[in-house]
Amino acid sequence: MKRLIFITLTLLTLAILSACGSPTGPSLDVEQVTKPHPLSNYARITRVHITNTGEDTVTVKEVIANRGNCDLTFQDELPMELDFGEKDSVLVDTGCNLVEVEVITDQGSAIYTW
């Protein structure tokens, strides 16, 4: 009897946890690439590359760097539409130590940290 109760509770727990589901945000690969600035020995150029790894086309509406504390250059290029496998990027303002990026899309949002 104890074994039956244990099995029932285990199955119930698994059902509840699986109902919590997988993330509903966009399927994106987001990476930070930093290179030396070609005109300065001290400045660096940081780009955030966003690749659509989901099955559907995704529209990137906004990219927020360091919770709004870093400016993005060419923010006016948004929104950008990415088909499966397509990659585009945004340029982070020089002098920003990028730690976190929030990508807001038509399929939800996701936060990426480094």
N, C-alpha and C positions, 0 to 999 in steps of 0.2 A: 504494500500500500504506500509506504514511504517512497519507494522507487517510482511508482506511478505519479505521485504528487510532484516529485522532483523533475521527472520528464515533462510533465505538463507545464510546470513553471518555467523550465528551460525553453520549451517551444514557444510559450507565450512571450518570454523576454526577447527571444530572437525575432519574433513577429513584430514586436513593438519597435525594436531597434532598426529593423529593416524598413519600417514605415517612416522612420525619420528621413530616409531617402538619401539620395546623392545630391550634390550641389546643383542648384538650378541656374547658376550663373553661366556666363559664356565659356566656351571651350577655346581658350587662347593660350599661346605660348608667349610669354613676355620676358624679354631679356634686356639687360643694360649693357651697353657697349661704350667704353670710354677710351678716347685716343688723345694724344697730344695735339694741341692746336697748331696748325701749320705756320702761323705767324707769330707765335710766342713760345718761349721755352717754359713758361710758368702756367699758362692757361691750358685747360683740357676741354675737349668737346665730348659731351655725353648724349647719346641717343638712346631712346627706348624703342626697341623693335617689337612690334606686335604681329603675331602670326595667327591666323584663324586655323585651329585644328579641329573644329567641329564640322558637322555635316552640312549645316545651313550657312547661308550668307549672313554675316554679322555686320552691323553698322556701329562703329565706334563713335559715340556722341561726345565724350569728354575724357580727358586724361588729367588726373590730379596728382601732382608730384609733391611728396612730403606733406600731405594734408593741406595743400594750398600754400605752403611756405616757399616753394620753388616755382619760378615762372617757366613757362614753356614757350619756345620760339615757334612761330608758324602754327599757333593754336587755331588760327583762322582757317587752316586746312581741314579742320574737323567740321562736320562728320566725315568719316571715311568708311567706305564700304569694302569689306574684305570677303572674297569667296574662299572656299576651302583651299588651304595651302598658300594663300596670298599673304604677303608681309608688307607692312608699311611702318614708318617710324615717325616719332616726334623728337624734336631737339630740345634738350633741357638747357636752361640758362647757364652760362659759364659761372663757375663759382659755387654751384649748388652741389652739396654732398648728398647724392640721391640714396635714400634709404627705403622709401615706400612709394608705390604708384597704385592709384585706384583707376581702373579702366571701367568706364560706364558705357554700356552698349544697349541696343534695343532688346537684348535678351537678359538683361540684368547687369550687375556689376561684380567685380572681383578685385581683391587687393593682393598685390604682389610685393614681397619684401626681399631685401638683400642684406 
